[in-house]
């Protein structure tokens, strides 16, 4: 099973606490430092992978924003109004 970022950080914290509180002999110290280096490399790689994935997401969002806006439909001309009061052909009111 692959070590997760969370598990690697937890193990690093355990190693650090042991180094701070225990009297560690040289052989054990060397093994713990080597394991710590392996875990740090793993964490860096996982962070780079996550950063690359996040960058791709934002690049895709930026590309979506660059797409041309769909054209709005042309406005419909206003309907002809019919006068409410009938007028004669000379422009005067009929009643």
C-alpha positions in Angstrom: 0.0 0.0 0.0 1.3 3.5 -0.9 2.1 5.8 1.9 -0.3 8.8 2.0 0.8 12.4 2.6 -1.0 12.3 5.9 0.7 9.1 7.0 4.1 10.4 6.0 3.7 13.6 8.0 2.5 11.6 11.0 5.5 9.3 10.8 7.8 12.3 10.4 6.3 13.9 13.6 6.8 10.6 15.4 10.4 10.4 14.4 10.9 14.0 15.4 9.3 13.5 18.8 11.5 10.4 19.4 14.6 12.4 18.4 13.7 15.2 20.8 12.8 13.0 23.8 14.8 9.8 23.5 18.5 9.1 23.7 19.0 7.5 20.3 22.1 5.5 19.5 24.1 6.3 16.3 22.8 3.4 14.4 19.1 4.2 15.2 19.7 7.9 14.5 21.1 7.1 11.1 18.1 4.9 10.3 15.6 7.5 11.5 17.3 10.3 9.5 17.3 8.1 6.4 13.6 7.3 6.8 12.9 10.9 7.4 14.7 11.9 4.2 12.6 9.3 2.3 9.4 10.6 3.8 10.3 14.2 3.0 11.0 13.3 -0.6 7.6 11.5 -0.8 5.8 14.5 0.7 7.6 16.9 -1.7 6.6 14.7 -4.7 3.0 14.5 -3.5 2.9 18.3 -3.1 4.3 18.9 -6.6 1.7 16.4 -8.0 -1.1 18.2 -6.2 0.2 21.6 -7.3 0.4 20.5 -10.9 -3.2 19.1 -10.8 -4.5 22.4 -9.3 -2.7 24.5 -11.9 -4.3 22.4 -14.6 -7.7 23.0 -13.1 -7.2 26.8 -13.1 -5.8 26.7 -16.6 -8.9 25.0 -17.8 -11.0 27.6 -16.0 -9.0 30.4 -17.6 -9.6 28.8 -21.0 -13.3 28.6 -20.4 -13.3 32.3 -19.6 -11.5 33.1 -22.9 -14.3 31.5 -25.0 -16.4 34.0 -26.9 -19.7 34.9 -25.3 -22.6 33.5 -27.2 -24.3 36.2 -29.3 -27.3 37.7 -27.8 -30.5 37.5 -29.9 -31.2 40.7 -31.9 -33.7 42.9 -30.2 -37.2 42.6 -31.6 -38.6 45.9 -32.9 -41.4 47.4 -30.9 -44.9 46.5 -32.2 -46.8 49.2 -34.0 -49.2 50.9 -31.7 -52.7 51.5 -32.8 -54.3 54.7 -31.7 -56.8 54.3 -28.9 -59.0 57.2 -30.2 -60.0 57.0 -33.9 -58.8 59.9 -36.0 -59.8 61.0 -39.4 -57.3 61.2 -42.2 -56.6 64.8 -41.6 -55.4 64.1 -38.1 -58.4 65.3 -36.2 -60.4 63.4 -33.7 -63.5 61.7 -34.9 -65.4 62.2 -31.6 
